[in-house]
Amino acid sequence: MGGTVRARGLEVAVRERAELGEGPTWDPATRRLVWVDILGSRVHTYAPESGRRTVTLTEQHVGAAKPRAGGGLVVNLRDGIGLYGPGGAPFRWLVHHPVPGRRGNDAAVAPDGALWAGTMRYDEADGGGTLTRVAPDGTATTVFPGVSVSNGTGWSPDGTRMYYIDSPTRRIDVCRVTDGGERVTGRRPLATVERGAGIPDGLTVDADGCVWVALWDGAAIRRYTPDGTLDRVVELPVRRPTACAFGGPGLRDLYITTARTGLTRPHPLSGSLLVLPDAGRGLEGTAFRG
């Protein structure tokens, strides 16, 4: 293992009091980072070069927001998948499927341009969530039914593997990608986070094929090699990091979302967007093609 290191050089990209910051995503078309406050029903953007920020209030809790190929955003809301058009075009539903007591959670865009969107119950009941593939035309196919807290999803650099986290399992799973990206098979554990180290939450995959995982209640980010070896642990000052993503020039800066929900004495930076400059090298993301 590369060892445990403190996050020397860690910076505050956006000082914020997000209840449940999540889902950082770099948008190369606009050179800005997109992230959400799920419980605050807000979509945030941040442009590192100018420092410019925007905040958009959504009508429902928003689990994730990802760039669209033609501009605008696709959002994983409480009641389904919605679209915001570029330049202030009106919102519309792509998939409207409300289930009482359930909301959208983390989501990711696959190399083929489809959205993989997770759900969970508000009470986090076992088996109350799903992972669904949403094609650009809105066709929705539930791939993993009966998950509990659907979280991190990502793909290997060559697109042949998909990584997935259902948080209560404490596992990072890996699957084979087949049929041009439409199906995944052979789901198996890649690595398991031991008790006392936190709960795996959001993830990102770097250009070396390694998987970076945020540990909720673990105050750390971990990096696992493609064979599941724990390679690096980055300690953080905040207890509840939620997800991470590479962005900025050359995709070398690691952005980290954090949460303050449920903490009686949160760290002053809990809820802020943090950044670890020159942490590695990320992969160019794919925009949703719907």
C-alpha positions in Angstrom: 0.0 0.0 0.0 1.2 3.5 -0.8 0.4 4.5 2.8 -1.7 6.9 4.7 -1.1 10.6 4.1 -2.7 13.7 5.4 -4.2 15.9 2.7 -1.4 18.4 2.6 -2.3 21.2 0.3 -6.0 20.6 0.7 -7.9 23.8 -0.2 -11.4 25.1 0.1 -12.9 25.5 -3.4 -16.3 26.6 -2.1 -17.0 27.4 1.5 -20.6 26.2 1.9 -22.9 24.8 4.5 -24.5 22.1 2.3 -26.5 19.6 4.3 -25.6 16.7 2.0 -23.1 17.8 -0.7 -22.7 15.1 -3.3 -21.8 14.1 -6.9 -19.0 16.4 -8.1 -18.6 16.2 -11.9 -16.3 18.1 -14.2 -17.9 19.6 -17.2 -15.2 20.2 -19.8 -17.5 22.2 -22.1 -18.0 24.9 -19.6 -14.8 24.3 -17.5 -16.7 24.2 -14.3 -17.5 21.7 -11.6 -21.2 20.7 -11.0 -22.3 19.3 -7.6 -25.4 19.1 -5.6 -26.8 19.6 -2.1 -29.3 16.7 -2.0 -31.3 17.8 1.0 -30.9 21.5 0.2 -32.5 20.9 -3.3 -29.7 22.8 -4.9 -27.4 22.4 -7.9 -24.1 24.2 -7.6 -21.5 25.1 -10.2 -18.0 26.4 -9.7 -15.5 27.6 -12.3 -12.0 27.4 -10.8 -10.4 29.8 -13.3 -12.8 32.7 -12.4 -14.1 31.6 -9.1 -17.6 32.2 -10.5 -20.4 30.2 -8.8 -24.1 29.6 -9.6 -26.8 28.0 -7.4 -30.0 26.6 -8.9 -32.9 25.7 -6.6 -34.8 22.5 -7.6 -38.3 21.7 -6.7 -37.4 18.4 -5.2 -34.4 16.8 -3.5 -31.8 16.3 -6.1 -29.5 13.3 -5.9 -27.2 14.1 -8.9 -26.8 16.6 -11.7 -24.7 15.7 -14.8 -23.9 17.7 -18.0 -25.9 17.0 -21.2 -24.2 16.8 -24.6 -26.3 19.7 -26.0 -25.9 21.9 -22.9 -27.9 22.0 -19.7 -28.2 19.3 -17.1 -29.8 15.9 -16.4 -30.9 15.6 -12.8 -31.8 12.6 -10.6 -34.7 13.9 -8.5 -37.1 12.5 -5.9 -39.7 11.5 -8.5 -37.5 10.6 -11.5 -35.1 11.9 -14.1 -35.5 15.5 -15.4 -33.8 17.7 -17.9 -32.7 21.4 -17.8 -32.0 22.8 -21.2 -29.2 25.3 -22.0 -29.7 29.0 -21.5 -32.5 28.8 -19.1 -34.7 26.5 -21.2 -37.7 25.1 -19.1 -37.4 22.0 -17.1 -39.1 18.8 -18.3 -39.4 15.2 -17.1 -37.6 12.5 -19.0 -38.6 9.7 -16.7 -41.4 10.4 -14.1 -41.8 7.5 -11.7 -42.6 8.7 -8.2 -42.5 6.0 -5.4 -43.7 7.2 -2.0 -40.8 7.3 0.5 -38.1 7.0 -2.2 -35.7 9.5 -3.8 -33.0 9.7 -6.3 -29.4 9.4 -5.1 -26.0 9.2 -6.8 -25.8 8.9 -10.6 -23.2 8.7 -13.4 -23.0 8.8 -17.1 -21.5 5.8 -18.9 -19.1 6.0 -21.8 -22.0 5.3 -24.2 -23.8 8.4 -23.0 -26.5 6.6 -20.9 -27.3 7.7 -17.3 -27.0 5.2 -14.5 -29.2 6.5 -11.8 -29.6 5.2 -8.2 -32.4 5.5 -5.8 -32.9 4.8 -2.1 -35.6 5.1 0.5 -35.5 8.0 2.9 -35.5 5.6 5.8 -32.7 3.6 4.1 -34.7 0.4 4.3 -32.9 -2.7 3.1 -33.7 -3.4 -0.6 -35.7 -0.3 -1.0 -33.6 1.2 -3.9 -32.5 0.4 -7.4 -29.9 1.1 -10.0 -31.4 2.0 -13.4 -29.9 2.6 -16.8 -31.6 5.5 -18.5 -31.0 5.6 -22.3 -30.8 8.9 -24.1 -34.4 8.4 -25.4 -35.6 7.9 -21.8 -35.9 4.2 -21.9 -35.4 3.1 -18.3 -34.1 -0.4 -17.4 -33.6 -1.4 -13.8 -30.3 -3.3 -13.7 -30.0 -3.9 -9.9 -33.3 -4.1 -8.0 -33.3 -4.5 -4.3 -30.3 -2.3 -3.4 -30.4 -0.2 -0.2 -28.3 3.0 -0.7 -27.3 3.2 -4.3 -24.1 5.2 -4.5 -20.8 5.4 -6.5 -20.8 4.2 -10.1 -17.9 4.5 -12.5 -16.1 2.8 -15.5 -12.6 1.6 -16.2 -10.5 3.6 -18.8 -11.2 1.0 -21.5 -14.9 0.8 -20.6 -14.9 -2.9 -20.0 -15.5 -2.7 -16.3 -18.1 -0.9 -14.2 -17.6 -0.2 -10.5 -20.6 0.1 -8.1 -21.3 0.8 -4.4 -24.4 -0.2 -2.5 -23.2 1.5 0.7 -24.5 -0.8 3.5 -22.7 -3.8 1.9 -19.4 -2.0 2.6 -18.2 -3.2 -0.7 -16.8 -1.8 -4.0 -18.2 -4.2 -6.6 -17.0 -4.7 -10.1 -18.9 -5.9 -13.2 -18.1 -6.8 -16.8 -19.6 -4.4 -19.3 -21.3 -6.1 -22.3 -23.5 -5.4 -25.3 -21.9 -2.1 -26.1 -22.4 -0.8 -22.5 -26.1 -1.6 -22.1 -25.6 -4.6 -19.8 -23.3 -5.5 -16.9 -22.7 -9.1 -15.8 -20.6 -11.0 -13.3 -21.0 -8.6 -10.4 -18.5 -9.5 -7.7 -16.7 -7.7 -4.8 -13.5 -5.9 -5.7 -12.8 -4.7 -2.1 -14.5 -4.4 1.2 -14.1 -1.5 3.7 -13.5 -2.9 7.2 -15.7 -1.9 10.0 -14.6 1.2 11.9 -13.0 2.8 8.7 -16.2 4.4 7.4 -18.8 3.5 4.8 -18.0 3.6 1.1 -20.0 6.4 -0.7 -19.2 8.1 -4.0 -16.3 7.1 -6.3 -14.3 8.1 -9.3 -11.9 6.2 -11.6 -8.5 7.7 -12.6 -6.5 7.4 -15.8 -4.5 4.5 -14.3 -7.8 2.6 -13.7 -7.6 3.0 -9.9 -10.8 3.6 -7.9 -11.0 6.6 -5.5 -13.7 6.1 -2.8 -15.1 8.6 -0.3 -15.6 7.1 3.2 -18.7 8.5 5.0 -17.9 8.7 8.7 -14.3 7.7 7.8 -12.8 11.2 7.2 -10.8 9.9 4.3 -10.6 9.1 0.6 -9.2 5.7 -0.4 -7.6 4.7 -3.7 -7.8 1.0 -4.8 -5.9 -0.5 -7.7 -7.8 -2.4 -10.4 -7.1 -5.7 -8.6 -8.6 -4.4 -5.4 -5.4 -3.6 -3.5 -5.7 -0.6 -1.2 -3.1 1.8 -2.6 -3.5 5.1 -0.8 -5.5 6.7 2.1 -5.9 10.4 2.2 -7.0 11.7 5.6 -9.4 14.7 5.7 -10.4 17.1 8.4 -14.1 16.5 7.8 -15.9 13.4 9.1 -18.3 12.9 6.2 -16.8 13.2 2.7 -19.4 11.9 0.2 -17.8 11.7 -3.2 -14.8 12.9 -5.3 -14.0 13.7 -8.9 -11.0 15.0 -10.9 -11.3 18.4 -12.6 -9.5 21.5 -13.5 -6.6 21.9 -15.9 -5.4 18.4 -17.1 -8.0 16.8 -14.8 -5.4 16.7 -12.0 -7.2 18.3 -9.1 -9.4 16.1 -6.9 -12.6 17.8 -5.8 -14.4 16.4 -2.7 -18.0 17.0 -1.6 -18.8 16.8 2.1 -21.9 16.7 4.4 -22.9 18.1 7.7 -26.3 16.4 8.1 -26.7 14.3 11.2 -23.6 15.8 12.9 -24.1 17.5 16.3 -20.8 19.3 16.1 -19.8 19.4 12.5 -16.3 20.6 11.5 -16.3 24.2 10.1 -15.6 22.8 6.6 -18.4 20.2 6.7 -20.7 21.0 3.8 -18.0 22.7 1.7 -16.5 21.7 -1.6 -12.8 20.8 -1.0 -10.0 20.3 -3.5 -6.7 18.5 -3.4 -4.5 20.0 -6.1 -2.4 17.7 -8.3 -3.7 14.6 -6.7 -3.5 12.4 -9.8 -5.0 12.4 -13.3 -8.7 11.8 -14.0 -10.6 10.5 -17.0 -12.4 12.7 -19.5 -16.1 12.3 -18.7 -19.0 11.7 -21.0 -22.0 14.0 -21.2 -25.5 12.5 -21.1 -26.7 12.2 -24.8 -30.3 12.7 -24.1 
